[in-house]
């Protein structure tokens, strides 16, 4: 059985993410951990807040069962946390050995203070032991035919991440489309990392696509996703290398805001 962490603030975007996951994993035995951060330990009237949180979690579960349909392969654990939002969720993921975290990304017309829409990248930084799947609010559930994976291969792709990518590929018989962006800093090590990864996924992958950067990496990736009809984008989060550029310049935030497909972020896992 897999354990999926599904944080919720009871907004439309968090509900849509959980609904998508329930559909995506309809044939897999899953325990969904519905986690709501209802405040920190210093909040006043905490008992009332926790009771309200529990009531809303019950309603959320009933809505999901109604909308998705009863699935005997799925079970639901409901948790109200009194903690800081990002740290509390990250600590819960680690302490309970989550296999995946699913969060929603707000639509353009949603209010600016939607919890997970604004803090998706903070959760990516905090949750380091399992993949994170970010679901845009405006999408409907569809079969995933193509999963694009992009990297500059400055680091080896850990075996654990290769397995995670292959798991998602096998889930709906999706094709992995390896995508590399031209990098003038490539050396023998990066070439070997790339060759090792391509060999590891060869049975479920298409031919690698090499893209030059025209108007920045974000536009290059978005154009590729659209042109090749990609259904899910996947990257590895390296806090001190590949994504440092993305985070430091706000590019990953821009990419996440503009993507209209699920965004799978794999952790920087040791092999």
PyMOL commands that set and color helices and strands:
alter all, ss='L'
color gray80, all
select helices_A, chain A and resi 12-24+46-68+85-95+115-126+159-171+188-200+202-204+217-227+242-248+251-258
alter helices_A, ss='H'
color red, helices_A
select strands_A, chain A and resi 2-7+30-39+74-82+100-105+131-136+146-150+175-181+209-211+232-236+262-266
alter strands_A, ss='S'
color yellow, strands_A
deselect
rebuild
show_as cartoon
